[in-house]
């Protein structure tokens, strides 16, 4: 590889920060979502060189995600422009991307070949894999090796510009659990910590009815259901009841159409009468499964399609099988992290660098003391999602805002464990 002299060039954190900005520009809300390995949540990389806090901020959020036989430096889900990749996605959702970063070490060396081999290993469970490294350290021979192995090569200039030296071909491989964990945090509208702003399922079930109705959707929701129309729409999207199309319009999905059919059967074919029933449920605190049992069963079916629900139910049942029928929030997260680490962090821990740094005792272990503080948790999970699962008859207790709970006593019991 080319040899440099003088001051140490870009280190791995710097290379990775520039790469993340290029692949996932802005705040990740429009271009996807990415997490960086927990080893980069540090204030010092080389012995005599501290990491600029702005670099650490750019790299967050942190999580440890296993793909292939190791842990990529960056894992993300997002649509890529044509310059970054060859081929079309094999599914109707954005590809899973893995990046290995290499930077200058104190001995003025960059291990390009090792990075290419590591990136190639990720292709077993990712749709595209890249090596990112200082551009002046990448040789023609290294590019040829990467091309043979279908590994993308990103050259990072000292000023931060990123050039695509080799674009990989999209492949169909993908790790379902890993992809679900990361994809759980991203849609075309934004990240999942904005998924549920309302804590009653009626607000989301009503949205496909209003879309299917001839009248103006927003006005119907505001009149019969809830004033927070945008939150109702966002939650309905995350539950797969509606979807946005490129022209900005909203369509009802197959699952959403089943909700519409269900409502029509109970209102003699009148969508107006069906929506009017939702007005009777405004500001109610009664459990939906008890207040409207049939609608509660429908809610249960819809929530069972949500990727977090079956995983939570299975792991809560596993805890019950072990004699822990009423686990605390902290017990659940620790248990979930043992079996589905990436999913556990993405689902429960806020995406801020402060929260992510606090909950990791080291790269692979969660800090139990940090997990005793409700402020590190996602409100959308501990409050809204938990409340939805309670209303559906799945969980025994409703949710609460993170700052109002004690994670060591907040109960996450199944309503009906087997």
N, C-alpha and C positions, 0 to 999 in steps of 0.2 A: 504494500500500500504506500501512497505518497507519505513522505516524512516532513513534518513541520518543525520549525525552530522558533524560539522566542516564547511569547506568552501562550499559556494554555488556551486552546480554542474552545468552542461551545461544548459544554458538558452534557450528559444525558438529560438532566432536567430541562436545560435550555433548549436542546433539540426537540424534546417532546412537547414543550410548551408551544414552540413555533408550529410544530406539526399539528397539534390539536387545534390551534387557531385556524389553520388552513383547511383542515378536514371538516371541522365543526365550528364555523365562524359565528360571531355574535355570542348570544347567551345560550346557544344550543336549542332554543325553543322552535326555531324554524328549520334547522338543518339537522336535527337529530339529537342524540344524547350520548355522551361518552363518560367513562370513568377511567381514572388512572390508578395504577397499582399502588398499594399502601406504602411501598418502600420509598415513594417520592414525597410522602408527607413528613418531610424532615427539613430542618433549617441548615443542615450542613451535608454536602455531598462529598467533596474532596476534603482531605484533612485540613488544609489551610484555606479553604474557599467556602464561604457561606452561600447559601441559596438566597437569591433576591426574593423577598416576600411577595413581590409582584409575580414572580415565576410560580411560586407555590399557589397563589390565588388563581392563576390561569390554569393550573393543573387540576384543581379540585373540581368535582368531588372525587374522593378516593374510595376504592373498593378492591378487594382481591378476588379476581375472577379466573377460574381455571379453564383453559382451552387447550386441547391436545394434552400434552404431558407436562405443561407448565403454566406460568402466569404471564400473559402479555403485559407489556408496559401500559398499553391503552386498549380498551375494548369499547366499541361504540356501535350504534345502529343509526343509519342515516342514508339518504339518497346522495349519490356522488355524481358530480358533473362528468361528462364524457372524457375529459382529459385525465381523470384519475383512474379509470378502469375500462376494460373491454367487456362487451357482452351485456345482456339484459338480465335483470333479476329473474330467477325461476319462479318466484312467487309474487303475490301482489303486495308484499310489504318490503321495506327497505332492507338492504343486506347487513349482515353482521360483519364488522371490520375489526381486525386485530393489528396492532402496530408494535414492533420492537424498535426501541431507540438505542442508538449507540453514540457516545460522545467521547471527547478527548479525556484521557486519564492523565494522572500526574506524570507518567512516563512518556507523554506525548503520543500515545498510541490509541488507535480506534479499532476495535475488533469487528470489522465489517463482516467477515466470513461467518463468525459465530452468530451474528445478528440475522444473517440470511437463513442459516440453518434453523434458528429458533423460529423465525417467521414461517418457514416452510412447515414446521411441525403444527402450527396453528391452523393450517388449511384443512386439517382433518375435521375441524368443528367450526370453521368460520367461512364466510363467503368470499373474503378477500383479505390478504395479509401483506403487510409492508415492512420493509426496513427503512428507518429514517436515520440519517447520519449527516455529519458535516460534509458538504458537497466536495470540498477539496481533499477529503480522505477516501472518496469512492473511486476505485480504479475501473478501467474498462473490463478487466477480467472479472471483477466482482459483479458488474452489471450483467455480464454474460452468464455467470453462475445463477444469478437471481432470475434471469429470463428463462433459463432451462428449468428452474424449480417453480415457476409461476409465482414469484414473489415480486411485489412492487418495490421500487426503490425511489425514495424521496430524498433529494439533496437539499440540505438546509444551509443557507448562506449565513455568514457571521451577522449580517443585519437582520436576519429573521425571515427572509424570503424563502419560499419552498418551491422547488422545481420537481416535476414528475420526470425522473430519468428513465424509469421503466414502469409501465402500467400493467397491473396484473389482470388476468382473465377471471371473471366471476365464476365461482364454482357453486355447486348445489349443497355442499356439506354445511351442516349447522347443528350446534348443540341445542336441543329443545329447551332444556332447563336454563342454560346460560342466556340464550336468546330471549326467552320469556322474561328473565330477570331484568335484562337491559331494556328490552322492548316495552316492558311494563312501565318504564319511565319515559316513554316517548310516543307521541303521535304527531300528526301534521300540525296540531294546535299547540302543543307544548309538553312540558314534563308532567309526570304523574303526581307530583305533590300538589298539583292543581286539579286533580281528577275529580274529586268530590267536594263541593262546597256546601252541600246540603245533606242533612242526615236522615231524611225520610225517603224511602224508595218511590213513593207516589210521584214525587217531583220529576223523576226520570222516566217512569212508566208512562206518564201522561204525554211526554214529548212526541213520540211517534204518532199518537192520536192527533195531536195538534198539527203535525206536518201533513198527515193524510187528509185532514179536514180542509174544506174549500176556503175557510177563513184565514186571516193573517195569523201565522203561528205564534208570534210573540204576544200579540194581543190576547189570544186564547189562553196561553199559559198564564199570563198576568191576571186575567179575569177569573179563571177557574182553579188555578193550581198554586202558583207562587209568584211573588214579585221579582225574585232573582232569576230572570229569564236566562241570562247567560250561563249561570251556574247549572241550571236545569239542562240546558243544551250540552254543556261540556260533559256532565255526568252521563247523560244519555249516550253520548259518543263513546265514552270509556266503557260503558256496558255493552256496546255493540248494537244498540237499538237504532242508531242513525249513523250516517256517514256523510262527510262533505265530499263534493266532487270538484274537479278543477275550476269549473265556472263559478264556484262559490255557493252553489245551491246545496240543499240538504236532501238526501234521500233516506227513505226508511229501509233498513236492512231486512233480510229474511227473518231474523229473530224479532225485529221490531214489528214486522207485519203479523207475526203470530200474536203479539201483544194487541195489535189493532183488532184482529179477528176475535180474540178473547173478549175484548171490550164490547164489540158489536153483538156478540152472542148474548151478553148480559144486559143489553140496552135495546133489544128488539131492532137492531140494525141502525140505530141513530147515534152517530158520533157526538152530536150535540148533547144528547142525554148522557152518554158515557162520560164526557168531559164534565158535565154538571155534577156528576157524582163525586168527582175529585174535590169540588168546592165544599162538600160536606166533611172532608177529611182535613181541612185547613187547621193548622195550629193544634192538632191532636197529639197527645203524648201516649195514647194507648198503642200497644203493640199491634202492628199491622196484621200479623198472622192471626190475632184474636179478633180484631175489629172487623176485618174483611178476610175471612179464612181462604176463600178461593183466590183472591188477589195475593194473599200471603204465599200461597203455593206457587203462583206464577212468579212472584218475586224470587222465591227459592230457586226456581228453574233458571231465571235470568242470571242470578248471581252465581250459579253453578257454572255458567259459561265464562265467567270472569276468571282470568288465569290465577289470581291470588287465592280464590276460594277453595278449589279442590286441594291445593297444596296445604293450606291452613287446616282444613278439616282432617286431612290424613295425618298431619303431624300432631294435632290435638288428640286425635284418636290414639296415636302411638303413645303419647304421654299418659292418656287414660289407661291404656293397656299396662303401663308400667306403674300404675297406682297413683298417678298424679292427675286426678280428674278435674281439678280446679286450678290450673297453673296460673301463676302471676304473669304479667307482661314480660318481666325480665326472664323468668323461667322459659317462657315460650321462645323469646328471641335467642337465648343461649342455645336451646335445643334446636331451633330451626337453623342456626348458624352452623351447627355440627353436621347437618345433613344437606343443607342447601345454602351455603354461605353467601353467595352473591345475591340470591333472592332475599335472604333475611335482611341484609343491610339495605338493599334498594327499597324494600317494602316498608321497613320500620324506621330507619335512621334518616334524619333530615340530610339534604344534600349539601349543606354548607360545609366549608372546610373545617370550621371550628367543631361542629358536631361529629364529623367523620374522624377527625384526628383524635377527639376525646374517647370515642368508643373503642378504638383499637389499642389494646395494650402493647401489641407488636403486630407484625405483618399478618399473622394468622389467628390471633387470639383477641377476643373481646374483653374489654375492661368492665368487670361486673359493677364496680363502683360508679362508673360513668353511666351505666345502664340503669342505675337507681334514680337518675335525674330525668324527670319527664320531659324536660326541655330539649333533649336530644332526639325526640321521636317526631315522626311525621304526624301532623294533625289529621291529614286525610286518611290515615290508617287507624290511629288510636281513637279518633272521634267518629268521623263520617262512615268509613268502611265498617267499623265495628258496629255502629248503630244500624247500618243497613242489614248486616248479618243477624243482628238481634231482631229487627222487625220481620225478617224472613223466617224466624224460628230456628236459626242455625246456632247462634250463640245464646248463652243464658243471660248475659248482662249487656246493657247498652254501652255506648262509648262516651268519652269525655275529652275535653281539650287537654293537651299534654301538660300544661302548667297546673292543671287541677287534679292530676292523678299522681298516685304513688306507685311507680312501676313494680315495687316489691309486693304490693297487695292488689293491684288492679287485676281483676279476674277475667281470664279468657277461657271459660269452660264451654264445652259443647252443651247445647240444650238437651240433646239426646245421645249420649255416648253409647256405643255398642258394647 
